[in-house]
Amino acid sequence: MFNKTVFNNSAATPVPTGTFRDLAERLLQGEAIGPDAALALLRSDPADYLDLLAAAAALRRRYFGNRVKLNYLVNLKSGLCPEDCSYCSQRLGSAAQILKYTWLTPEEAISQAEQGLAGGASRVCFVASGRGPADRDVDRVAGLVGDFKTRNPQAEVCACLGILKDGQAERLKACGVDAYNHNLNTSESKYSQICTSHEFSDRTRTVEAAKTAGLSPCSGLIVGMGESDEEIVEALFALRELGSESVPVNFLMPFEGTPLADTWLLDPVKCLQILCVARFVAPQSELRIAGGREMHLRSLQAMALHVANSIFLGDYLTSEGQSAAEDLAMIQDAGFVVLDAAESRPDRMADEPQTRTEAGPVAEPVAGPGQEPVLRRRGAGTARQPNA
């Protein structure tokens, strides 16, 4: 069906629009897409993106209906990471003026997480910067997760602590952690160009260790770092091979003070094409529109919900997102409902105030194309209310 000879350059590949629909139907009948077909979809004519999106949306509706899962980030420890990942504002040598703080107290972490739940999130992601946790760090996280789950048994917990050592995944599982996030970030062939302090195999081993311990594997990628279309496809198939049940797709936020500052290589339609291909590659995986969606998808964020079934609510680790109220309104306006919405505050859509006493305006400016990401100055590690 797909001509392999067209994959030698980055020109748009003519793909009959009926092929998008036919391929989606075959996947719904149990077939799996291969790398050549995925590459053809990624290189399809941008003018046909609505047809591609409609086909990917059929897969999304089959497996996830009209629900959107909200995830909420709590940055337990920010900055001063010894690793040299070139995309990261917390990296070794970063001059980005981000918040830097050591471990939150368990009480602070739980308070932040519960505000995310109150905003409608069904999964809380506890994150800490660093290469990987010491055993005492795992014990620290285990204690706060145990307390959090006792108070909020309905909540899902994902931990993201870096490269795991033997036995640590099992310890996290025993305390009540449901999932473990460790993104591949890019393809194996690209990896040494974005990080030299550890290897791609360190990441895959951690995902495998989490799976073996019974944790749901959460692993995704970052696009916009100068990777080729082939490298995007390579990364997506590596994630499928790992069995990632939740796939966050991040769009590079080019922080000033990092090696990838001023790197602007994406446009909204390309972002949608990448999300569509991710859905074709892993139709039954949770697909999350993650960091950078506001500045790269821009006015097409709501359209992306027809392909992805999950987002982060509010802010990210070191940068601010659009207001949580805007997130919820976007979901509702696009005809979707929040997963486990009965557990969230039912009045949020209509009655969310525009300002908060401690946090100031909810709808603060979010970076657009060519603009520095808005650094987070609220929520965890500050005295200001979170964006939840």
C-alpha positions as CSV (number, residue, x, y, z in Angstrom):
1,M,0.0,0.0,0.0
2,F,2.9,2.4,0.8
3,N,5.7,3.1,-1.5
4,K,9.0,2.8,0.3
5,T,10.9,4.8,-2.3
6,V,9.3,8.0,-1.1
7,F,11.1,7.8,2.3
8,N,14.4,9.2,1.1
9,N,13.6,12.8,1.7
10,S,11.4,15.0,3.8
11,A,9.0,16.0,1.1
12,A,5.3,15.5,1.6
13,T,4.2,12.0,0.6
14,P,0.9,11.8,-1.4
15,V,-1.3,9.5,0.5
16,P,-4.9,9.1,-0.8
17,T,-7.3,10.2,2.0
18,G,-9.2,7.0,1.7
19,T,-6.0,5.2,2.8
20,F,-6.2,7.0,6.2
21,R,-9.7,5.6,6.8
22,D,-8.9,2.2,5.4
23,L,-5.8,1.9,7.6
24,A,-7.7,2.9,10.7
25,E,-10.3,0.3,10.0
26,R,-7.7,-2.4,9.6
27,L,-6.2,-1.4,13.0
28,L,-9.7,-1.6,14.5
29,Q,-9.9,-5.2,13.2
30,G,-6.7,-6.1,15.0
31,E,-3.9,-5.4,12.6
32,A,-0.8,-3.4,13.5
33,I,0.8,-0.6,11.5
34,G,4.5,-1.0,10.5
35,P,7.2,1.7,10.4
36,D,7.0,2.3,6.6
37,A,3.3,3.0,6.8
38,A,3.8,5.2,9.9
39,L,6.5,7.2,8.1
40,A,4.2,7.7,5.1
41,L,1.5,9.1,7.4
42,L,3.9,11.4,9.1
43,R,5.0,12.7,5.8
44,S,1.5,13.0,4.3
45,D,0.5,16.3,2.8
46,P,-0.2,18.8,5.5
47,A,-3.2,19.9,3.5
48,D,-4.8,16.6,4.3
49,Y,-4.3,16.8,8.0
50,L,-8.1,16.9,8.7
51,D,-8.5,13.5,7.0
52,L,-5.6,12.1,8.9
53,L,-7.0,13.4,12.2
54,A,-10.5,12.0,11.4
55,A,-9.0,8.6,10.9
56,A,-7.0,8.7,14.1
57,A,-10.0,10.0,16.0
58,A,-11.9,6.9,15.0
59,L,-9.2,4.9,16.9
60,R,-9.4,7.2,19.9
61,R,-13.2,7.0,20.1
62,R,-13.2,3.2,19.9
63,Y,-10.9,2.8,22.9
64,F,-11.5,5.9,25.0
65,G,-14.9,7.3,24.0
66,N,-15.2,11.0,24.7
67,R,-13.3,11.0,27.9
68,V,-10.2,13.0,28.7
69,K,-7.9,11.9,31.6
70,L,-6.4,14.7,33.7
71,N,-3.0,14.2,35.2
72,Y,-1.4,16.6,37.7
73,L,2.3,17.2,38.2
74,V,3.9,17.7,41.6
75,N,7.6,18.6,41.4
76,L,9.0,17.2,44.6
77,K,12.5,18.4,44.0
78,S,13.4,21.0,41.4
79,G,16.6,21.8,39.6
80,L,20.3,21.0,40.1
81,C,20.2,17.7,38.2
82,P,23.6,16.2,37.5
83,E,22.6,14.9,34.0
84,D,23.2,16.9,30.8
85,C,20.0,16.3,28.9
86,S,20.1,19.2,26.4
87,Y,16.4,19.9,26.4
88,C,16.0,20.2,30.2
89,S,15.8,23.4,32.2
90,Q,17.0,21.4,35.3
91,R,20.1,20.0,33.6
92,L,23.7,20.3,34.7
93,G,24.9,23.8,33.8
94,S,21.5,25.2,33.0
95,A,21.3,28.9,33.3
96,A,17.5,28.9,33.1
97,Q,16.1,30.9,36.0
98,I,13.8,28.2,37.2
99,L,12.7,27.4,40.8
100,K,15.3,25.4,42.6
101,Y,14.4,23.6,45.9
102,T,15.1,20.4,47.7
103,W,12.5,17.9,48.7
104,L,9.1,19.1,49.6
105,T,7.8,17.9,53.0
106,P,5.3,15.1,52.8
107,E,2.6,17.5,54.0
108,E,3.5,20.0,51.2
109,A,3.5,17.3,48.6
110,I,0.2,15.9,49.6
111,S,-1.4,19.3,49.8
112,Q,-0.3,20.1,46.2
113,A,-1.5,16.7,45.0
114,E,-4.9,17.1,46.6
115,Q,-5.4,20.4,45.0
116,G,-4.9,18.7,41.7
117,L,-7.5,16.1,42.5
118,A,-9.9,18.9,43.5
119,G,-9.4,20.4,40.1
120,G,-10.4,17.2,38.4
121,A,-7.3,15.1,38.0
122,S,-7.5,11.4,38.4
123,R,-3.8,10.7,38.4
124,V,-1.1,12.6,40.3
125,C,2.5,12.4,39.1
126,F,5.2,12.8,41.8
127,V,8.4,13.9,40.1
128,A,11.9,14.5,41.4
129,S,14.9,15.8,39.5
130,G,18.2,13.8,39.4
131,R,19.8,10.8,37.7
132,G,17.9,8.4,39.9
133,P,16.8,8.0,43.5
134,A,18.9,6.7,46.4
135,D,17.2,4.1,48.6
136,R,16.4,6.7,51.2
137,D,14.7,8.8,48.5
138,V,12.5,5.8,47.5
139,D,11.6,5.4,51.2
140,R,10.8,9.1,51.4
141,V,8.5,8.8,48.4
142,A,7.0,5.6,49.6
143,G,6.0,7.2,52.9
144,L,4.3,10.2,51.3
145,V,2.5,8.0,48.7
146,G,1.3,5.7,51.5
147,D,-0.2,8.7,53.4
148,F,-1.6,10.2,50.2
149,K,-3.3,6.9,49.1
150,T,-4.7,6.4,52.6
151,R,-6.4,9.8,52.3
152,N,-7.3,9.5,48.6
153,P,-7.7,5.8,47.7
154,Q,-9.4,6.6,44.4
155,A,-6.4,8.5,43.1
156,E,-3.8,7.0,40.7
157,V,-0.2,7.7,41.5
158,C,2.6,7.8,39.0
159,A,6.2,8.3,40.2
160,C,9.0,9.8,38.1
161,L,12.3,9.6,39.9
162,G,14.8,8.8,37.2
163,I,16.9,5.6,36.6
164,L,15.9,2.9,39.1
165,K,18.2,0.5,40.8
166,D,17.4,-3.1,41.6
167,G,14.5,-3.5,44.0
168,Q,13.4,0.1,43.9
169,A,10.5,-0.5,41.5
170,E,9.2,-3.2,43.8
171,R,9.4,-0.9,46.8
172,L,7.4,1.7,44.9
173,K,4.8,-0.8,43.9
174,A,4.4,-2.1,47.5
175,C,3.7,1.4,48.9
176,G,0.8,2.1,46.4
177,V,2.4,3.6,43.3
178,D,0.4,2.6,40.3
179,A,2.6,3.7,37.4
180,Y,6.2,4.7,36.7
181,N,7.2,7.4,34.2
182,H,10.6,7.3,32.5
183,N,10.5,8.9,29.0
184,L,12.6,7.6,26.2
185,N,12.5,11.2,24.9
186,T,13.9,10.4,21.4
187,S,15.1,7.5,19.3
188,E,18.1,5.4,20.2
189,S,19.9,6.6,17.0
190,K,19.4,10.3,18.1
191,Y,20.0,9.8,21.9
192,S,23.7,10.6,22.1
193,Q,23.1,13.9,20.5
194,I,20.8,15.1,23.3
195,C,22.4,13.4,26.3
196,T,25.9,12.0,27.1
197,S,25.6,11.4,30.9
198,H,23.6,8.2,30.4
199,E,22.5,6.0,27.6
200,F,19.3,5.1,25.9
201,S,19.6,1.6,27.3
202,D,19.5,3.0,30.9
203,R,16.0,4.3,30.1
204,T,14.7,1.2,28.5
205,R,16.0,-0.9,31.4
206,T,14.1,1.3,33.9
207,V,10.9,1.0,32.0
208,E,11.3,-2.8,31.9
209,A,12.1,-2.9,35.6
210,A,8.9,-0.9,36.3
211,K,6.9,-3.4,34.2
212,T,8.4,-6.4,35.9
213,A,7.5,-5.0,39.3
214,G,3.8,-4.6,38.2
215,L,3.9,-0.9,37.7
216,S,2.1,0.5,34.6
217,P,4.8,1.7,32.3
218,C,4.5,5.4,31.3
219,S,7.0,6.5,28.7
220,G,6.9,9.0,25.9
221,L,9.0,11.4,23.8
222,I,9.9,15.0,23.1
223,V,9.6,16.3,19.6
224,G,11.1,19.5,18.1
225,M,14.7,18.8,19.0
226,G,15.9,18.5,15.4
227,E,15.0,14.9,15.0
228,S,14.1,13.5,11.6
229,D,10.8,12.0,10.7
230,E,12.5,8.6,10.7
231,E,13.7,9.2,14.2
232,I,10.2,10.1,15.4
233,V,8.9,6.9,14.0
234,E,11.8,4.9,15.5
235,A,11.0,6.3,18.9
236,L,7.3,5.6,18.6
237,F,8.0,1.9,17.7
238,A,10.5,1.6,20.6
239,L,7.7,2.8,22.9
240,R,5.3,0.2,21.4
241,E,7.9,-2.5,21.8
242,L,8.3,-1.6,25.5
243,G,4.6,-1.8,26.0
244,S,4.2,1.8,27.2
245,E,0.6,2.0,28.4
246,S,0.7,5.8,28.7
247,V,2.6,7.8,26.1
248,P,3.2,11.5,26.9
249,V,4.1,13.5,23.8
250,N,6.1,16.7,24.8
251,F,6.8,19.5,22.4
252,L,10.2,21.1,23.1
253,M,10.0,24.2,25.4
254,P,13.3,26.0,24.4
255,F,14.3,27.5,27.7
256,E,16.8,30.3,27.6
257,G,20.0,29.0,29.3
258,T,19.8,25.5,27.8
259,P,21.6,24.2,24.6
260,L,18.3,24.1,22.7
261,A,17.3,27.7,23.5
262,D,15.7,29.4,20.4
263,T,15.0,26.1,18.8
264,W,11.6,26.5,17.0
265,L,11.1,23.7,14.5
266,L,7.4,22.8,14.9
267,D,4.1,24.2,13.7
268,P,0.6,23.2,14.9
269,V,-0.2,21.0,11.9
270,K,3.1,19.0,12.3
271,C,2.3,18.5,16.0
272,L,-1.1,17.1,15.0
273,Q,0.4,14.8,12.5
274,I,2.9,13.5,15.1
275,L,0.0,12.8,17.5
276,C,-2.0,11.1,14.8
277,V,0.9,8.8,14.0
278,A,1.4,8.0,17.7
279,R,-2.3,7.0,17.8
280,F,-1.9,4.8,14.8
281,V,1.2,3.1,16.2
282,A,-0.4,2.4,19.6
283,P,-4.2,2.7,19.3
284,Q,-5.0,1.4,22.7
285,S,-2.4,3.3,24.7
286,E,-3.2,6.4,26.7
287,L,-1.9,9.3,24.5
288,R,-1.1,12.4,26.5
289,I,-0.6,15.9,25.1
290,A,2.1,17.0,27.5
291,G,4.5,19.9,27.9
292,G,4.7,22.6,25.3
293,R,1.2,22.1,23.9
294,E,0.2,25.7,24.5
295,M,3.1,27.2,22.5
296,H,3.2,24.7,19.7
297,L,-0.4,23.5,19.1
298,R,-1.7,26.9,20.0
299,S,-5.3,27.3,18.7
300,L,-5.4,23.7,17.6
301,Q,-5.1,22.3,21.1
302,A,-8.8,21.3,21.2
303,M,-8.5,19.5,17.9
304,A,-5.7,17.4,19.4
305,L,-8.1,16.1,21.9
306,H,-9.8,14.2,19.1
307,V,-6.6,12.1,18.9
308,A,-5.1,12.2,22.4
309,N,-7.2,11.2,25.4
310,S,-5.1,12.7,28.2
311,I,-3.5,16.0,29.2
312,F,-1.6,17.6,32.2
313,L,-3.9,19.9,34.1
314,G,-2.4,23.4,34.7
315,D,1.4,23.8,35.1
316,Y,4.4,21.7,34.3
317,L,7.6,21.1,36.3
318,T,9.4,24.4,35.7
319,S,7.1,26.3,33.4
320,E,3.5,27.5,33.5
321,G,0.7,26.2,31.4
322,Q,-2.6,27.8,30.5
323,S,-5.0,28.1,33.5
324,A,-6.7,25.0,34.7
325,A,-10.0,26.7,34.1
326,E,-9.1,27.2,30.5
327,D,-8.1,23.5,30.2
328,L,-11.5,22.4,31.6
329,A,-13.4,24.8,29.4
330,M,-11.4,23.6,26.3
331,I,-12.4,20.0,27.1
332,Q,-16.0,20.9,27.5
333,D,-16.2,23.1,24.5
334,A,-14.8,20.4,22.3
335,G,-17.5,18.0,23.4
336,F,-15.4,15.8,25.8
337,V,-15.9,15.0,29.4
338,V,-13.3,14.5,32.1
339,L,-12.6,11.0,33.2
340,D,-14.0,10.5,36.7
341,A,-15.6,13.9,36.4
342,A,-18.0,13.0,39.3
343,E,-15.0,13.1,41.6
344,S,-14.1,16.6,40.6
345,R,-15.8,19.8,41.5
346,P,-18.9,20.1,39.2
347,D,-19.0,23.8,39.3
348,R,-15.5,24.4,37.9
349,M,-16.6,25.1,34.3
350,A,-19.1,27.8,35.0
351,D,-18.0,29.4,38.2
352,E,-14.2,29.3,38.3
353,P,-13.0,32.8,39.5
354,Q,-10.7,34.7,37.2
355,T,-8.3,35.6,40.1
356,R,-7.1,34.1,43.3
357,T,-5.9,35.9,46.3
358,E,-2.5,34.3,46.6
359,A,-1.8,33.3,43.0
360,G,-3.0,36.4,41.2
361,P,-4.6,36.1,37.8
362,V,-5.4,32.6,36.7
363,A,-5.0,33.3,32.9
364,E,-1.4,34.4,32.9
365,P,0.3,34.8,29.5
366,V,1.7,31.5,28.1
367,A,4.6,31.6,25.7
368,G,3.9,31.6,22.0
369,P,6.1,30.8,19.0
370,G,9.6,32.3,19.5
371,Q,8.9,33.4,23.1
372,E,10.7,32.2,26.2
373,P,8.6,29.7,28.2
374,V,6.9,31.3,31.2
375,L,8.8,30.1,34.2
376,R,6.7,28.6,37.0
377,R,6.4,30.8,40.0
378,R,3.4,29.2,41.8
379,G,2.5,25.9,43.3
380,A,5.1,23.4,44.6
381,G,8.1,25.1,46.2
382,T,6.4,28.5,46.5
383,A,3.9,30.2,48.8
384,R,1.4,30.8,46.0
385,Q,-1.6,28.7,45.1
386,P,-1.1,26.1,42.4
387,N,-2.7,26.3,38.9
388,A,-5.3,23.6,39.6
